[in-house]
Amino acid sequence: MPATQIAALVRTPGKAAALAAQGVQVRHADYHQPDTLDAALQGIEKLLLISSSDFNDRVGQHRNVIDAARTAGVKQVAYTSILNADTATFGLAADHQATEQILRESGLPFIFLRNGWYTENYTGSAAQAIQSGALLGAAGTGTLNLAARRDYAEAAAAVLATDGHIPQGQTGRTYELAGDESVTMRDLAAQYARQSGKPVEYHDLPQAEYAATLQSFGLPEGFAHTLADVDAGIARGELFSASRDLTTLIGRPTTPVGTSVAEALSS
């Protein structure tokens, strides 16, 4: 797809100069400011609604975009939800469940891109875990399917750039996007150890203790409890999936966890 047929909706257009230089239309839009959305969505046929990283009323922010998309005549909305959104019970899934329901009721054709957990959620702190010899968590022996951010990004691009994703006679489609590789936290600690040549062990903590530990590392209280709550969900198997929708969409195997770890350690 030519860059000139793509519009990027951003809060600060000046920070997207590199995209503009490639021919991408850069438009000002802010989930918190509905008046910016109507103009930004004019002429858009397919919209990728990326779930907000601002936890101040995420559902309300998403509703603003969906309402504006309907007003602007957008023909299809793809939304980055979370893996197993319809059955997951950890708190982070609630906003995704609510947004999915808003989309179902909107009358807009929709595609739910239910992203699994990102490998980068762990590799960003791999060096610290190796230095301390400990990977901390509250996920028990739960198994999850990690994939790299670029895997999920390619899947979203594939959905936007091609047609036929919504079966005839239906109003939407759900893709459960999971990495090909199933791992536990102990597997990840072992990967750190193999690649660093240093001993690294997984230390499983009670959920409340893990949240408190994350706070002691400087994370805000709410975010620390959110991450610990997700770990409890992992322990229950809520971020595990045998789906191969992700591989199908990107046309290749997902990025191996070992590759992502190696990239993080070499950067």
BAFI-3210 file (N, C-alpha, C; in Angstrom, 3 decimals, decimal comma, padded with zeros to 6 digits):
// residues 267
n [1|2|3|4|5|6|7|8|9|10|11|12|13|14|15|16|17|18|19|20|21|22|23|24|25|26|27|28|29|30|31|32|33|34|35|36|37|38|39|40|41|42|43|44|45|46|47|48|49|50|51|52|53|54|55|56|57|58|59|60|61|62|63|64|65|66|67|68|69|70|71|72|73|74|75|76|77|78|79|80|81|82|83|84|85|86|87|88|89|90|91|92|93|94|95|96|97|98|99|100|101|102|103|104|105|106|107|108|109|110|111|112|113|114|115|116|117|118|119|120|121|122|123|124|125|126|127|128|129|130|131|132|133|134|135|136|137|138|139|140|141|142|143|144|145|146|147|148|149|150|151|152|153|154|155|156|157|158|159|160|161|162|163|164|165|166|167|168|169|170|171|172|173|174|175|176|177|178|179|180|181|182|183|184|185|186|187|188|189|190|191|192|193|194|195|196|197|198|199|200|201|202|203|204|205|206|207|208|209|210|211|212|213|214|215|216|217|218|219|220|221|222|223|224|225|226|227|228|229|230|231|232|233|234|235|236|237|238|239|240|241|242|243|244|245|246|247|248|249|250|251|252|253|254|255|256|257|258|259|260|261|262|263|264|265|266|267]
n.u [000,846|000,688|002,391|001,072|-001,569|-002,098|-003,032|-001,868|-002,881|-002,179|-001,200|000,672|001,609|004,103|005,973|005,845|007,259|008,976|007,307|005,638|007,487|007,752|005,495|003,162|-000,028|-000,261|-002,242|-003,802|-005,020|-006,749|-007,570|-008,826|-009,998|-012,697|-013,430|-011,254|-011,268|-013,315|-012,642|-010,150|-010,777|-012,052|-012,704|-011,448|-011,269|-010,574|-009,883|-007,404|-007,738|-005,888|-005,493|-005,736|-002,941|-003,209|-004,537|-006,682|-009,867|-010,095|-012,033|-013,908|-012,344|-011,915|-014,552|-015,044|-013,533|-014,747|-017,369|-016,831|-015,784|-017,990|-019,623|-018,048|-018,213|-016,542|-015,554|-014,661|-013,399|-010,519|-009,498|-007,127|-007,208|-007,107|-005,621|-007,808|-009,956|-012,685|-012,906|-010,967|-010,120|-008,596|-007,958|-007,062|-008,209|-010,819|-011,365|-010,932|-012,899|-015,182|-014,809|-014,875|-017,562|-018,815|-018,057|-019,351|-021,973|-022,041|-022,595|-020,681|-018,577|-016,269|-012,990|-011,459|-008,352|-006,870|-004,366|-001,692|000,533|003,365|006,699|008,588|007,689|009,068|011,757|012,764|013,680|015,577|018,376|018,678|017,539|019,350|021,641|020,945|020,386|017,886|014,571|011,575|008,146|004,584|003,397|003,365|003,345|002,223|001,511|002,279|001,896|004,251|004,993|006,740|006,639|006,810|005,694|002,947|002,431|002,848|000,752|-001,476|-001,038|-001,329|-004,036|-005,192|-004,296|-005,357|-008,302|-011,409|-011,500|-013,663|-016,108|-018,620|-021,885|-021,523|-020,894|-018,473|-015,112|-012,932|-009,577|-007,415|-004,449|-001,520|001,761|003,835|005,308|005,162|005,692|006,924|007,527|009,769|010,962|011,666|013,511|015,486|016,237|017,423|019,608|021,001|021,768|023,283|025,178|025,179|023,895|020,389|017,387|013,879|011,786|008,972|006,372|003,847|000,853|000,256|002,673|004,380|003,355|003,936|006,695|007,255|006,411|008,385|010,455|009,939|007,642|004,393|001,729|-000,840|-000,231|001,619|000,014|-001,685|000,028|000,777|-001,677|-002,179|-000,201|-001,286|-003,413|-002,019|-001,049|-003,414|-003,747|-004,718|-003,501|-002,671|-002,746|-003,608|-003,998|-003,195|-003,511|-001,945|000,484|-000,630|-001,627|000,715|002,262|004,503|006,565|006,174|008,294|010,965|011,272|013,864|015,293|014,349|015,253|018,028|018,370|017,641|019,643|021,865|021,596]
n.v [-001,189|002,180|004,874|007,282|006,645|006,195|007,271|008,724|008,998|011,135|012,426|014,470|016,022|017,057|015,253|013,232|013,635|012,091|010,163|011,780|012,655|010,449|010,450|009,818|010,765|012,920|013,403|015,368|013,988|013,073|010,836|011,747|014,072|014,588|016,424|016,595|014,251|013,872|015,377|014,236|011,676|011,843|010,603|008,209|004,758|002,251|001,656|001,414|000,893|001,443|000,221|002,352|003,682|005,153|004,934|006,268|006,115|004,304|002,951|004,957|006,627|004,978|004,711|007,304|007,377|005,361|006,327|008,627|007,445|006,142|008,347|009,554|007,792|005,584|002,436|000,072|-001,212|-002,124|-003,483|-003,450|-005,779|-008,057|-011,268|-014,029|-012,498|-012,746|-014,593|-014,137|-013,215|-011,413|-008,038|-006,239|-007,127|-006,295|-003,698|-004,186|-006,076|-004,487|-002,565|-004,147|-004,875|-002,407|-001,921|-004,059|-003,255|-000,947|-001,051|-000,878|-002,626|-004,917|-005,973|-007,945|-007,842|-009,800|-009,457|-011,337|-011,614|-009,465|-010,263|-008,376|-007,310|-008,587|-008,836|-006,280|-005,905|-007,818|-007,696|-006,712|-008,814|-010,834|-009,765|-009,719|-012,347|-013,348|-013,831|-012,343|-012,929|-013,687|-015,777|-018,476|-021,805|-021,298|-021,274|-019,352|-017,648|-016,076|-013,333|-011,201|-007,591|-006,696|-008,805|-008,719|-006,188|-006,573|-008,307|-006,668|-004,818|-006,483|-007,116|-004,616|-004,020|-005,850|-007,443|-009,181|-010,272|-010,373|-012,723|-013,500|-012,317|-011,939|-009,694|-009,152|-010,206|-012,302|-012,527|-014,601|-013,889|-015,371|-016,320|-018,823|-020,320|-021,848|-020,920|-020,967|-018,967|-020,005|-021,219|-018,943|-017,750|-019,705|-019,358|-016,835|-017,510|-019,373|-017,765|-015,776|-017,050|-017,026|-017,829|-017,863|-017,729|-018,430|-016,764|-017,346|-015,433|-014,616|-012,966|-010,387|-009,793|-009,683|-007,442|-005,475|-005,611|-004,752|-002,126|-001,231|-001,108|001,171|001,391|002,795|002,471|001,548|000,498|-001,463|-003,271|-003,986|-005,389|-007,527|-008,713|-009,566|-011,513|-013,370|-014,144|-015,370|-017,555|-018,935|-019,771|-017,994|-016,513|-018,279|-019,943|-022,098|-021,174|-020,386|-018,112|-015,812|-016,544|-017,311|-014,874|-013,305|-014,832|-016,348|-018,089|-017,056|-014,717|-016,302|-016,758|-016,890|-015,496|-012,885|-012,415|-012,538|-010,315|-008,266|-008,431|-007,794|-005,203]
n.w [000,000|-000,939|000,720|000,629|000,791|003,376|006,587|009,533|012,786|015,308|018,543|018,731|016,084|015,250|016,163|014,394|012,085|010,533|009,431|007,892|006,043|004,484|003,031|004,316|005,506|008,113|010,854|013,358|016,312|019,242|021,729|024,017|023,224|021,626|019,625|017,948|016,589|014,696|012,383|011,832|011,017|008,619|005,412|005,871|005,348|006,458|009,801|012,269|015,511|018,142|021,329|024,141|025,940|028,125|031,190|032,220|032,168|029,851|028,339|027,811|026,222|023,999|023,150|022,283|019,913|018,395|018,127|016,620|014,355|013,320|012,712|010,762|008,708|008,468|007,205|008,306|011,365|013,000|016,016|018,615|020,821|023,604|024,093|024,309|025,221|025,775|027,800|029,708|033,050|034,474|035,551|033,546|031,222|031,259|030,214|027,529|026,982|027,344|025,332|023,036|023,139|022,744|020,113|018,835|019,154|017,715|015,032|013,130|010,841|012,198|013,322|015,622|016,939|018,867|020,773|022,143|025,006|024,985|024,066|024,645|027,001|028,918|028,047|028,154|030,713|030,974|031,267|033,879|035,331|034,799|035,933|038,629|039,007|039,246|038,162|038,682|039,606|039,542|038,342|038,631|037,475|035,107|031,612|028,742|025,566|023,966|021,771|019,475|019,346|016,716|015,344|015,993|014,959|012,215|011,694|012,118|010,070|007,860|007,994|007,570|005,015|003,278|001,925|002,745|005,283|006,994|007,257|004,790|005,353|008,030|010,812|011,888|012,868|014,752|015,670|017,333|018,569|019,019|020,074|018,491|020,232|023,382|026,689|030,087|033,037|034,222|032,044|030,630|032,377|032,239|029,591|029,712|031,303|029,691|027,514|028,653|030,133|032,818|036,085|036,384|038,037|038,345|040,547|042,218|043,473|045,954|044,812|045,945|047,206|045,031|043,678|045,568|045,504|042,895|043,176|044,916|043,179|041,865|040,275|039,658|042,053|041,117|038,555|039,211|040,632|038,569|036,808|038,464|038,776|036,166|036,008|037,780|036,229|034,148|035,540|035,785|033,243|031,345|029,337|027,489|024,365|021,694|019,207|015,817|014,416|014,265|013,007|010,568|009,556|009,269|007,683|008,291|010,765|014,196|015,954|017,544|021,087|022,080|020,140|020,473|023,068|022,650|020,960|022,709|024,649|023,211|022,526]
ca.u [000,000|001,498|002,332|000,123|-002,914|-002,130|-003,096|-001,471|-003,539|-001,223|-001,467|001,635|002,064|005,518|006,799|005,678|007,845|009,572|006,213|005,220|008,515|007,542|004,252|002,009|-000,806|-000,220|-003,409|-003,895|-006,161|-006,518|-008,700|-009,496|-010,588|-013,553|-013,510|-010,142|-011,429|-014,213|-011,888|-009,053|-011,273|-012,713|-012,109|-010,814|-012,084|-010,238|-009,255|-006,797|-007,904|-004,923|-005,983|-005,041|-001,962|-003,600|-005,536|-007,733|-011,087|-009,762|-013,251|-014,449|-011,496|-012,205|-015,898|-014,931|-013,028|-015,753|-018,462|-016,358|-015,638|-019,334|-020,053|-017,231|-018,473|-015,499|-016,184|-014,195|-012,517|-009,745|-009,184|-006,128|-007,740|-006,168|-005,851|-008,854|-010,654|-014,036|-012,872|-009,962|-010,735|-007,740|-008,548|-006,681|-009,078|-012,161|-011,494|-011,023|-014,235|-016,151|-014,619|-015,402|-019,026|-019,181|-017,906|-020,427|-023,233|-021,896|-023,032|-019,516|-017,860|-015,121|-012,061|-010,767|-006,992|-006,633|-002,931|-001,169|001,533|004,556|007,983|009,293|007,286|010,078|013,148|013,211|014,369|016,380|019,727|018,586|017,298|020,613|022,564|020,541|020,262|016,511|013,414|010,487|006,797|003,538|002,716|003,408|003,793|001,359|002,120|001,757|002,440|004,843|005,375|007,375|005,782|006,772|004,772|001,587|002,327|002,693|-000,600|-002,391|-000,831|-001,900|-005,494|-005,565|-003,887|-006,040|-009,745|-011,949|-011,296|-014,954|-016,883|-019,866|-023,051|-021,210|-020,589|-017,113|-014,268|-011,970|-008,323|-006,685|-003,067|-000,618|003,030|003,907|006,063|004,563|006,751|006,633|008,534|011,010|011,576|012,269|014,715|016,483|016,717|018,361|020,815|021,740|022,351|024,237|026,189|025,105|022,711|019,186|016,284|012,586|011,296|007,531|005,929|002,403|000,473|000,390|004,100|004,969|002,932|004,708|008,082|007,287|006,351|009,695|011,331|009,587|006,411|003,231|000,974|-001,875|000,377|002,222|-001,059|-002,182|000,954|000,681|-002,966|-001,996|000,556|-002,235|-004,140|-001,126|-001,049|-004,667|-003,746|-005,553|-002,756|-002,240|-003,628|-003,054|-004,349|-002,107|-003,979|-000,871|001,340|-001,371|-001,712|002,012|002,852|005,773|006,519|006,398|009,683|011,273|011,599|015,322|015,746|014,031|016,169|019,359|018,333|017,606|020,922|022,923|021,325]
ca.v [000,000|003,396|005,674|008,376|006,153|005,914|008,425|008,428|009,888|011,287|013,539|015,545|015,847|017,384|014,085|012,250|014,219|011,028|009,567|012,756|012,699|009,286|010,637|009,482|011,912|013,007|014,165|015,518|013,314|012,750|010,075|012,535|015,277|014,139|017,388|016,360|012,962|013,951|015,833|013,316|010,431|012,077|009,909|006,948|003,574|001,238|002,278|000,591|001,503|000,863|000,452|003,454|003,397|006,020|004,135|007,149|005,866|003,797|002,616|006,212|007,075|004,127|005,049|008,539|007,061|004,561|007,233|009,488|006,610|005,935|009,623|009,847|006,811|004,561|001,200|-001,100|-000,884|-003,206|-003,048|-004,276|-006,262|-008,943|-012,696|-014,662|-011,400|-013,106|-015,482|-013,705|-012,621|-010,418|-006,720|-005,576|-007,589|-005,710|-002,592|-004,761|-006,674|-003,404|-001,943|-005,080|-004,790|-001,143|-002,109|-004,939|-002,514|000,275|-001,239|-000,842|-003,894|-004,891|-007,092|-007,923|-008,374|-010,089|-009,657|-011,972|-010,840|-009,137|-010,726|-007,194|-007,047|-009,219|-008,639|-004,947|-005,979|-009,051|-007,431|-006,607|-010,155|-011,569|-009,189|-010,132|-013,801|-013,716|-013,322|-012,348|-012,924|-014,372|-016,546|-019,899|-022,656|-020,987|-021,204|-018,303|-017,649|-014,775|-012,957|-009,887|-006,483|-006,606|-009,839|-008,184|-005,051|-007,119|-008,866|-005,543|-004,275|-007,427|-006,980|-003,340|-003,939|-006,857|-007,544|-010,524|-010,807|-010,596|-013,685|-012,997|-012,496|-011,655|-008,287|-008,988|-011,393|-012,284|-013,261|-014,835|-013,767|-015,957|-016,817|-020,264|-020,954|-021,790|-020,873|-020,574|-018,040|-020,768|-021,353|-017,664|-017,611|-020,617|-018,725|-015,798|-018,171|-019,950|-016,750|-014,943|-017,865|-016,766|-018,467|-017,051|-018,568|-017,779|-016,730|-017,126|-014,741|-014,366|-011,821|-009,131|-009,536|-009,275|-006,062|-004,621|-005,608|-003,874|-000,755|-000,892|-000,824|002,475|001,413|003,333|001,429|000,960|-000,289|-002,642|-004,226|-004,479|-006,412|-008,695|-009,318|-010,300|-012,723|-014,332|-014,673|-016,307|-018,769|-019,641|-020,178|-017,091|-015,978|-019,409|-020,263|-022,931|-020,545|-020,018|-016,987|-014,849|-017,081|-017,280|-013,503|-012,738|-015,696|-016,916|-018,371|-015,899|-014,551|-017,138|-016,033|-016,810|-014,426|-011,608|-012,268|-012,220|-008,936|-007,368|-008,480|-007,234|-003,781]
ca.w [000,000|-000,978|001,941|000,449|001,091|004,809|007,483|010,909|013,739|016,404|019,454|018,477|014,700|015,083|016,463|013,317|010,880|009,711|008,670|006,892|005,001|003,619|002,292|005,151|005,987|009,570|011,307|014,804|016,932|020,652|022,256|025,058|022,638|020,524|018,530|017,018|015,926|013,547|011,217|011,552|010,435|007,338|004,274|006,283|005,080|007,457|010,959|013,304|016,824|019,084|022,689|024,785|026,995|029,228|031,900|032,723|031,400|028,518|027,600|027,327|025,113|022,837|022,693|021,511|018,573|017,691|017,766|015,533|013,159|012,774|012,132|009,581|007,662|008,366|006,757|009,077|012,489|013,612|017,379|019,287|022,088|024,295|023,873|025,130|025,901|026,206|028,962|030,688|034,241|035,111|035,399|032,303|030,141|031,365|029,267|026,187|026,871|027,189|024,017|022,044|023,158|022,101|018,669|018,365|019,165|016,928|013,659|012,257|010,657|013,105|013,441|016,905|016,924|020,278|020,935|023,346|025,762|024,197|024,602|025,151|028,384|029,770|027,609|028,532|032,011|030,985|031,789|035,338|035,870|034,706|036,913|039,984|039,046|039,597|037,437|039,656|039,069|040,312|037,302|038,942|036,369|033,980|030,281|027,879|024,207|023,714|020,414|019,439|018,912|015,252|014,857|016,101|014,039|010,864|011,586|011,955|008,725|006,894|008,039|006,974|003,609|002,466|002,137|002,924|006,633|007,639|006,446|004,219|006,200|009,428|011,074|012,374|012,980|015,849|015,523|018,578|018,114|020,017|019,558|018,250|021,314|024,716|027,688|031,460|033,530|034,434|030,719|030,277|033,201|031,676|028,362|030,148|031,792|028,557|026,638|029,391|030,786|034,254|036,675|036,572|038,488|038,501|041,917|042,181|044,673|046,061|043,992|046,689|047,445|043,750|043,441|046,472|045,013|041,726|043,685|045,487|042,041|041,331|039,491|040,361|042,751|040,268|037,488|039,843|040,920|037,286|036,315|039,329|038,465|034,907|036,336|038,347|035,080|033,469|036,351|035,500|031,837|030,561|028,201|026,669|023,251|020,622|017,931|014,921|013,612|014,071|011,954|009,311|009,070|008,880|006,669|008,762|012,203|015,057|016,383|018,707|022,307|022,163|019,246|021,126|024,204|022,101|020,477|023,861|025,347|022,358|022,251]
c.u [000,885|001,313|001,288|-001,323|-003,093|-002,197|-002,720|-002,105|-002,686|-001,596|-000,585|002,207|003,547|006,442|006,720|006,252|008,426|008,512|005,756|006,203|008,379|006,245|003,008|001,306|-000,805|-001,345|-003,452|-005,167|-005,786|-007,755|-009,505|-010,247|-011,420|-013,597|-012,369|-010,383|-012,278|-013,457|-010,810|-009,517|-011,991|-011,964|-011,431|-011,761|-011,845|-009,453|-008,663|-006,894|-006,983|-005,361|-005,097|-004,055|-002,192|-004,761|-006,620|-008,944|-010,773|-011,010|-013,886|-013,651|-011,811|-013,586|-015,874|-014,511|-014,086|-016,927|-018,056|-016,213|-016,991|-019,833|-019,328|-017,451|-017,359|-016,166|-015,766|-013,250|-011,840|-009,262|-008,193|-006,609|-006,685|-006,591|-006,897|-009,703|-012,015|-014,053|-011,884|-010,630|-009,831|-008,238|-008,261|-007,604|-010,427|-012,373|-011,649|-012,401|-015,288|-016,041|-015,133|-016,928|-019,516|-019,089|-019,007|-021,743|-023,207|-022,482|-021,896|-018,958|-016,563|-014,260|-011,349|-009,413|-006,593|-005,177|-002,608|-000,141|002,778|005,817|008,732|008,852|008,306|011,502|013,661|013,953|015,236|017,753|019,717|018,375|018,581|021,601|022,242|020,454|018,858|015,511|012,228|009,133|005,830|002,736|002,737|004,004|002,945|002,128|001,465|002,479|002,942|005,113|005,935|006,391|005,688|005,855|003,340|001,384|002,126|001,292|-001,613|-002,273|-001,451|-003,417|-005,940|-005,325|-004,609|-007,518|-010,146|-011,789|-012,607|-015,776|-018,203|-021,036|-022,793|-020,812|-019,161|-016,366|-013,289|-010,757|-007,677|-005,206|-002,101|000,666|003,011|004,483|005,356|005,671|006,168|007,700|009,850|011,728|012,296|013,541|015,832|017,069|017,721|019,692|021,655|022,455|023,382|025,387|026,232|023,853|021,568|018,052|015,000|012,142|009,816|007,072|004,409|002,062|000,705|001,858|004,784|004,607|003,740|006,159|008,214|007,216|007,701|010,715|010,990|008,337|005,280|002,384|-000,049|-001,307|001,003|001,159|-001,648|-001,287|000,886|-000,616|-002,896|-001,227|-000,351|-003,075|-003,307|-001,095|-002,297|-004,763|-004,474|-004,825|-002,088|-003,241|-002,890|-003,361|-003,094|-002,559|-002,844|000,065|000,659|-001,390|-000,372|002,757|004,201|005,626|006,717|007,847|009,974|011,649|013,109|015,891|015,509|014,945|017,548|019,419|018,375|018,966|022,049|022,735|021,925]
c.v [001,243|004,221|006,776|007,962|005,838|007,227|007,961|009,463|009,962|012,481|014,747|015,386|016,129|016,212|013,020|012,764|013,149|010,339|010,508|012,816|011,533|009,387|010,286|010,771|011,895|013,933|014,208|014,847|012,931|012,040|010,867|013,742|014,902|015,108|017,224|015,128|013,041|014,345|014,830|012,064|010,625|011,354|008,601|005,785|002,490|001,903|001,219|001,364|000,781|001,212|001,472|002,968|004,290|005,344|004,986|007,004|005,429|003,498|003,880|006,758|006,290|004,445|006,338|008,257|006,318|005,426|008,111|008,704|006,368|007,202|009,914|008,851|005,816|003,216|-000,028|-000,641|-002,160|-002,707|-004,000|-004,613|-007,151|-010,396|-013,242|-013,633|-011,820|-013,978|-015,043|-012,980|-011,606|-009,023|-006,036|-005,958|-006,871|-004,574|-003,106|-005,396|-005,594|-002,762|-002,855|-004,993|-003,501|-001,280|-003,003|-004,172|-001,288|000,168|-001,193|-002,252|-003,849|-006,136|-006,940|-008,608|-008,603|-010,482|-010,373|-011,073|-010,644|-009,690|-009,565|-006,806|-007,604|-008,869|-007,245|-004,923|-007,226|-008,819|-007,351|-007,977|-010,969|-011,066|-009,658|-011,646|-014,273|-013,039|-013,455|-012,344|-013,605|-015,271|-018,049|-020,707|-022,409|-020,828|-020,084|-018,341|-016,255|-014,570|-011,545|-008,820|-006,423|-007,663|-009,307|-007,014|-005,533|-007,689|-007,755|-004,955|-005,176|-007,303|-005,688|-003,318|-004,921|-006,902|-008,982|-011,113|-011,069|-011,531|-013,095|-013,313|-012,240|-010,193|-008,068|-010,302|-011,201|-013,119|-013,371|-014,920|-014,207|-016,418|-018,326|-021,015|-020,757|-021,859|-020,587|-019,569|-018,759|-021,003|-020,071|-017,424|-018,502|-020,048|-017,620|-016,426|-018,720|-018,869|-015,872|-015,738|-017,659|-017,431|-017,469|-017,996|-017,752|-017,899|-016,384|-016,563|-014,734|-013,064|-010,490|-008,778|-009,089|-007,828|-005,104|-004,513|-004,692|-002,407|-000,321|-000,599|000,504|002,527|002,036|002,200|000,748|000,056|-001,566|-003,700|-004,795|-005,593|-007,680|-009,452|-010,107|-011,581|-013,794|-014,949|-015,668|-017,634|-019,605|-020,083|-019,238|-016,392|-017,093|-019,607|-021,130|-022,347|-020,236|-018,911|-016,010|-015,302|-017,022|-015,873|-012,968|-013,618|-016,262|-017,303|-017,090|-015,885|-015,406|-016,295|-015,857|-015,712|-013,065|-011,359|-011,867|-010,778|-007,954|-007,305|-007,852|-005,737|-002,869]
c.w [000,000|000,295|001,842|000,718|002,571|005,572|008,881|011,823|014,994|017,275|019,143|017,080|014,497|015,343|015,377|012,004|009,957|008,868|007,554|005,731|004,025|002,815|003,065|005,566|007,518|010,025|012,832|015,316|018,356|021,182|023,275|024,495|021,413|019,349|017,541|016,157|014,668|012,278|010,833|010,814|009,101|006,213|004,611|006,011|006,124|008,576|011,877|014,609|017,803|020,495|023,405|025,844|028,208|029,954|032,560|031,813|029,981|027,703|027,028|026,154|023,848|022,269|021,851|020,076|017,766|017,258|016,581|014,238|012,507|012,086|010,817|008,442|007,435|008,082|007,560|010,176|012,972|014,969|018,019|020,693|022,762|024,109|024,853|025,873|026,447|027,447|030,040|031,852|034,938|034,718|034,080|031,150|030,139|030,375|027,839|025,969|026,613|025,810|022,909|021,979|022,500|020,584|018,110|018,220|018,246|015,527|012,663|012,062|011,468|012,954|014,777|016,736|018,376|020,497|022,243|024,018|024,910|024,861|025,236|026,555|029,366|029,354|027,947|029,858|032,118|031,613|033,311|035,973|035,855|035,748|038,327|040,128|039,335|038,663|038,372|038,963|039,988|039,385|037,551|037,802|035,121|032,679|029,485|026,546|023,867|022,223|020,471|018,954|017,388|014,655|014,864|015,136|012,609|010,665|011,373|010,555|007,670|006,834|007,353|005,465|002,703|002,833|002,449|004,302|007,375|006,761|005,971|005,149|007,671|009,586|011,544|012,444|014,126|015,493|016,902|018,214|019,218|019,349|019,395|019,452|022,656|025,761|029,071|031,889|033,819|033,113|030,336|031,083|032,667|030,385|028,695|030,565|030,642|027,754|027,342|029,979|032,286|034,829|036,857|036,940|038,577|039,948|041,875|043,522|044,754|045,340|044,715|046,925|046,148|043,439|044,309|046,013|043,804|042,148|044,244|044,396|041,372|040,480|040,301|040,938|041,852|039,193|038,042|040,123|039,625|036,753|037,157|039,071|037,157|035,169|036,937|037,232|034,286|034,216|036,107|034,040|030,903|029,421|027,407|025,544|022,250|019,247|017,126|013,971|013,307|012,954|010,597|008,726|008,574|007,889|007,020|010,223|013,006|015,543|017,613|019,923|022,432|021,287|019,882|022,306|023,710|021,621|021,642|024,547|024,528|022,111|023,324]
res [m|p|a|t|q|i|a|a|l|v|r|t|p|g|k|a|a|a|l|a|a|q|g|v|q|v|r|h|a|d|y|h|q|p|d|t|l|d|a|a|l|q|g|i|e|k|l|l|l|i|s|s|s|d|f|n|d|r|v|g|q|h|r|n|v|i|d|a|a|r|t|a|g|v|k|q|v|a|y|t|s|i|l|n|a|d|t|a|t|f|g|l|a|a|d|h|q|a|t|e|q|i|l|r|e|s|g|l|p|f|i|f|l|r|n|g|w|y|t|e|n|y|t|g|s|a|a|q|a|i|q|s|g|a|l|l|g|a|a|g|t|g|t|l|n|l|a|a|r|r|d|y|a|e|a|a|a|a|v|l|a|t|d|g|h|i|p|q|g|q|t|g|r|t|y|e|l|a|g|d|e|s|v|t|m|r|d|l|a|a|q|y|a|r|q|s|g|k|p|v|e|y|h|d|l|p|q|a|e|y|a|a|t|l|q|s|f|g|l|p|e|g|f|a|h|t|l|a|d|v|d|a|g|i|a|r|g|e|l|f|s|a|s|r|d|l|t|t|l|i|g|r|p|t|t|p|v|g|t|s|v|a|e|a|l|s|s]
***
